[in-house]
Amino acid sequence: MNIYISSSWKNRQRVREVAVSLRICGHEVYDFTDPACRKTPEIPPERFPVQWDPEIGSYAEYITSVPEWRQAVECNRAALDRCDVVVLLLPCGADAHADWAYAVGLGKRSCVVGAPKAGERTPTHMWADTILDYDHEIPGWLTGGCPRWPVSRDDKRGL
């Protein structure tokens, strides 16, 4: 099964751990944080720390000022077009949600894993085929054929 993991760069370690675990279960996984999965360079937020400021210029100028951003979103879109399933790891921001929603719109199976930050909610998460509490529940939801990976009692995410 071809799986796309959508999340925040702030979750990069978690995304990589989930990707490795799903690969052990025999799945092909697109991990946006893994340079081996990309045809474009990594673009974590710390590489481009300048945030858009309406006092300085237009949003169109800002968003098109970094060519790597277009390359990255096109690479992600191509991976979303190829995937069978998209996994949204919460908490995350607008870009991850846009990727997930794009896949849902294409009719891909999807799951939301985790929870948003306290005080936040996204009712469109109900578009997902399932909402899981812990990462280790993903393989069972996908196929039921791969055992769950080890869980630490101390890890609330269930990695």
Long-range contacts (C-beta under 8 A, 24 or more apart in sequence): 1-27, 1-28, 1-84, 1-85, 1-142, 1-143, 2-27, 2-28, 2-29, 2-30, 2-82, 2-83, 2-84, 2-85, 3-27, 3-28, 3-29, 3-30, 3-83, 3-84, 3-85, 3-86, 3-87, 3-142, 4-29, 4-30, 4-79, 4-80, 4-83, 4-85, 4-86, 4-87, 4-99, 4-103, 5-29, 5-30, 5-31, 5-32, 5-86, 5-87, 5-89, 6-32, 6-86, 6-87, 6-88, 6-89, 6-92, 6-96, 6-97, 6-99, 6-100, 6-103, 7-88, 7-89, 7-90, 7-92, 7-96, 8-89, 8-91, 8-92, 8-93, 8-96, 9-33, 9-44, 9-45, 10-92, 11-89, 11-91, 11-92, 12-44, 14-89, 14-135, 14-157, 14-159, 15-89, 17-135, 17-159, 18-87, 18-89, 18-135, 18-138, 18-159, 21-135, 21-136, 21-138, 21-139, 21-149, 22-138, 22-139, 22-142, 24-146, 24-149, 25-139, 25-142, 25-143, 25-146, 26-146, 27-142, 30-79, 30-82, 30-83, 32-72, 32-76, 32-79, 37-79, 38-72, 38-75, 39-75, 40-68, 40-71, 40-72, 40-75, 41-68, 41-71, 43-68, 43-69, 43-72, 77-102, 80-106, 80-108, 81-106, 83-108, 84-108, 84-109, 85-109, 85-110, 85-111, 85-142, 86-110, 87-111, 87-113, 87-138, 88-112, 88-113, 88-125, 88-128, 89-113, 89-114, 89-135, 90-114, 90-115, 90-116, 91-115, 91-116, 91-117, 91-120, 97-122, 97-124, 101-127, 104-128, 111-138, 111-141, 113-137, 113-138, 114-157, 133-158, 134-158, 135-159
